[in-house]
């Protein structure tokens, strides 16, 4: 037990899949693994099948590293945006590339500090464990408090100390998605519930539900306890990702928060419906979680397919060059376009854009135009009337 939890507490009363813990002021708090197993398992089986197919796709180490970085950054944007962070995805990317020294003293600085903190937290807690051994993450109060400490560091708040449990009343208010929720209010109740939570989430019964359900239950119940004055949602979502990563799930945990953000209304409604269920049924949240899992693995699959397509196109361009369908300059132009996001350009760009200009510095505009016409004729380039871009499906034409 952590030093700040050395108070008497009820061990709780087990009732099948429910564990009811009597608190000092908040009455009974229920930890639940009760849900519609058939409905949830169907989605889990579908996800596992898709994830195994994803795991079999060939991806080079440098591409895997790029994918990891991209997905984590999108997740950081999503998890911050859920809590109202106003920064654009582009600005989030800039902050994570070159973190500035910010102190969170005004709204703009606070928003930037949140992103810098999340970058550090994901690197520390959501990175794949060293070695190949996969094992359930041991969830401790110290781990949860450290996640919150990193997430909320250097952000000025009169009601929150990073990593410390609150002793103030808070209200989780989202009137547009099911109304307000008031978590346990006093420090003694939070201490008792957090001690019970880590014991329960590490129990044989909860671990027996599988890593996916366990991660979602950790996310949901930590959100209900709401133990900190700030950063509760970000802490819960990062804990969920850490549990999945320790069990060997690659890529998908990093992008979950982005899809929670895209379904933010459903996200809040699922919390409220599960919290209000009189029989402790957490199906609404687990149903949302499994839907987001499927959306996330589909997202990652599309990105990995894009990498594979680029490799195939690179080889195809070489084949066209060897067969003399295209010239060396045309080949080199196509190679410059091989990025997952692609690049649109005009005839003028070939002559002036620093990316293309070295290829066309010594040739006329007429020659550049002829190159574009040839590559378009071969369907290696597409033209929308204004811009040219690489045809990602050239091999299927």
N, C-alpha and C positions, 0 to 999 in steps of 0.2 A: 504493500500500500504506500502511495506517495506521502510525503510529510504533511501535506495540507489535507489529508483525508483521514487523519487519525481520530475519528469520531465514531461513536456507536452508530451502527446502521442495521436495518433489517436486511437479512439475506434474501428476502423476497419469498413469495409463495408461488410455486410452480403449478400451473393448471394446463396440462398438455403442452401445446406450443406457446403458451403465455407465461410470463414471469411478472408478477405484480409486486412492486416494491413500495412499501408505505413510507412516505416522506414526512418531514416535520410539519410543513405548512401547505404542501401542494396535494395532499391526499395520495391516493394510489397512482403510481406511474406504471404503465404497462410496456414491457419489452415483448415484442411479438414476432413469431415466425409463422404466423397463421396466414395462409393465402390460398387462392385457387390454384392448386398444384398443376392441374391439367392445362389450364390456360397459360400459366407462366412457363411450364416445362416445354410446351410446344414451341414457344418463341426461343427458349434456351437451346433446344435441339437444333432449331433452324440456325441460330447464331453459331453454335459449335461447328456445324457442317460448313458454314461459310468461312469461319475462322480457320479451320483446317485446310480448306482450299486456298485461302490467302497464304497460310504458312508454307504451302508447297510452291508458291510462285517464286521464280528465280529473281533475286535482286542483289546487285553488287553492293559491297560494303559502303562505298562512297555514296551511293544512292540511298541506302538505308539510313545513313547519317543525315542526309539532307531531308529525307522524309520525316525522321524523328524530330528534327529541329522545326520543320514546318508545322507538324501536327501539334507539338507542344506550344508553339507560339499561338496557334489558333485557339487552343484550349485556354491559354492564359487570357486571351482577348475575351473568350466566351464567359469564363468564370468570373472575370471582373465586370463584364457588361451586365450580367445577371443582377449584380449588386448595385448597378447604377453608374458604373464608371463610364464617363462620356467619351473617352479617347477612341479615335478611329483605329481600325485594324492596322493601317499604315503606320500610325504614330506608335502603336504598341510594338510593331516590328522594329522601328527605329530605336525605341527605348531598350529593347532586349539586345539589339546589336551593339549599341554603345550606351550602357547605363550611365546616366548623369548622377551627380551628387545632389540629391534633393532631400528636403527635410519635412515635407508634408505640412507646412505651416499655412498654406492657403489651399483653396479648392483645386487649383490647377496642379500645384505641387503634390497635393495628396493623391490625386489621380495618377500622376506619374510615379510616385513612390509605391503605390499599390502594385503597379506593373513590375517595377524593379524587384520588389519583394517576392512577387509570384515567380519571377524568373529564378531567383535564388532558391525558393521553396521547391519548385519542380525539379531543379537540378539536384537538390539534396534528398528529397523524399520520393520522387517518382522516377528516378533513374533505375534501369534494370540492375538487379543485384549482380555482384561480381561472381564469376563461376557459372556453371550450368545447373546447379542444384535449385530445384523449385520446391518451396515449402511455404505453408501459410504464414503470413505476417503476424507476429505477436504484437497485438495492439495493446499499448500501455497508456496510462495517463500522461506519463512523461513524454511519450511520442506525440500525443495529441497536443499537449501544451507547447511543445517545441515547434510543431507545425504552425500553430497560431502565433507564436512569438516571431517566427521568421516572416509570416504573412503580414503582420501588423506592425513590424518594427519601424521606428522613426516616423510614425504618424501621430500627430498631436491629437489627443482625445482626453477630455476631462473625466470620462466614465470608463475608460478601458486601460488596463496595463497589459502589454503584450504577454501572452502565455499564462496569464493569471485568471482564475475563475472570478466571475462577477459577483457582487453583493448588492446589486441594484435591480430594480424592476425594469424589464424591457418588454416591448410588444412587437411582434412580427406582424406588420400591417401591410396587407396587400388587398385593398378593398375591391380591386377589379377582378380578383381571382379567388373568391371564396371567403374574404373577410379576414379579420385579425386573429392572431393566436397569441396567447400569453403563456410563455414557458414558466417553469418553476422560478420563484422570485428570489429566494434567499440563498446565501452561500452554503449553509448547512445542507439544504436539499440538493444543491448542485454537486457538492462533494459526495454525498451519499449515492446519487444517481450515477456519477461518473465512475465511482468504484464498482457499482453494480454493472454498469455498461461494459467495462473492459473484461470483467469476469464472464459476463454473458456472451459477448461477441467472440471470446476465445474458447468458449465451451465446446465440448465434443458434439453437442446437439446442433449448435449453430454451424460449426465447421462441417458437420455432416450434410448440411444443405448445399454444399459446393461453394466454390470461390465466388461465383457470380452473384448468387443470392446473398452470401455473407457480406460482400462489398456493398450491395444495395441496402441491406439492413443496417450496416454501420453508418452509411450516409444518412439514411432516414432518421434513425434514433438519435444520432449526434445532433442533427438539425432540430429535433424535438426538445432535447435537453437545452440546447442553445447556451452552452456554459460560459461563453465569453461576452464581453461587452461589444466586441467588434470582430468581424472576420469569421463568423460561424459557418456561413454557407461555403466560403472558400476552403475553410478547414475541412468540412465534411466531404466536399467533392475531391479534395486532394487525398484524403484518407481512403476514399473509395478507389481512386486510381492506384494508390500504393498497394492496396490489398491485391488488386488484379495483376499488377506488374510482378509482384513477388510470386504469383502463381503461374507465371510464364506467358501471360497475355501481352503480346507486343502490339505497339502502335495504337490499338483501339482505345486503351484507357486514356491516352493523351488527347484524344479528340472528343471524348464524351461530353465535356463541359461545353464545347462549341455547339453540340446538338441539343443540350439542355437549353442553351440560350436561344437557339432557333425555335424551340418549343416552349418558350418561357411561360406562356399562359398555362399550357397543360402541366408544366412542371409544378407551378404553385397550386393548381387545382388538385393534382395528385397528392401533394402533401396534405392539403386540407381535408380531402375526402378520406384519406387513411387515418388521419388524426381524429376525425369525427366519428369513425366507425365504432359503434358501441361494443362490438364483439372482438375488437382488436384485429380486424382483418386488414392486412397491409397490401392486399391485392392491387388497389389503385396505384400505389407507388411502384410496386414491382412490375406491373404491367407497363407503366411508362418507361421504367428502366430497361426492360427487355426490348421495347420498341426502339429506344435510343441506341441500344447495343447494335441492333440490326442496321439502323441508319448509319452508325459509325463504321461498322465493318464494310458496308457497301461503299462508303466514302473512301476508306483506305484502299479497298480493292480497285476502285477507279484510278486512284493515284498510282498504285503499283502497275496497273495495266498501262498507264501513260508512260512510265519509265521503260517498260518492256517494249512498247511501241517505238520509243525513241531509239532503242538499240537496234531494233529491226530496220527502222528507216535509215540509220547510219550505214548498215550493211547494204541496204538496197541502193543507196546513193553510190556506194563504191561499185556495186554491180553495174549500175547504169554508166558510170565512168569507164569501167573496163570494157563495156560493150560499145563505148563511144556514142551512146545516146546523148550524153551531155559532155560539155567541156570541163576542164579543170576549174575554171573560174565559176562556172555554174554549179559545179559540185561543192566548191568552197562556200558559195553563197548559201546553199541549202544547209551545209553543216552549221553555219552561223545561226540558223533558225531553230536548231535542235535544243529547245528548252521546253520543260513541261507546260509552261504557260504560253509558249509561242511568242511571236513578235510580228506585228503588222507593220507594213512599210509601203512607201510609194516609190515611184521612179525617181523622184527628187531625192528621197532618202538615200538611194544607192550612191548618189554623187556627193551628198553633204553629211550624212550621218557618220560619225567617227567609227561606228561598228562596221559599216560597209565601204566607206570611202577608200581604204587601202586597196580593195579589190578593183575599184573602178576609177582610180585616179588617172590612169594612163589610157583610158579608152573613152570613146565619144558617147554622148547621150544616146545616139542611134544604136550603138552596140549594146548598151545597157537595156534599151527597150527590146532589142532582139532577144537578149537572154530571158527577159520576163515572158516574152511571147512563147519562146521555146519551152520553158519550164511549165507554163500554163497549159500549153498544148499537150504535154506529157502528163498533166494532172498532178505534177509534183508541187506546183503552186496553185492556189485558188485566188480568185479576184472577185471582190464584191462590188466592183464599179468604182471604188475609190482606193482601196488598200489591197495589197497582196499579203498572203500568209501561207505558211507551209500546210500542205494537205496531210493531216495526221493519219488519214486512212488511205494513203496512196497505194499501199499494198493490196487493199481490197477493191480498188477501182478496176 
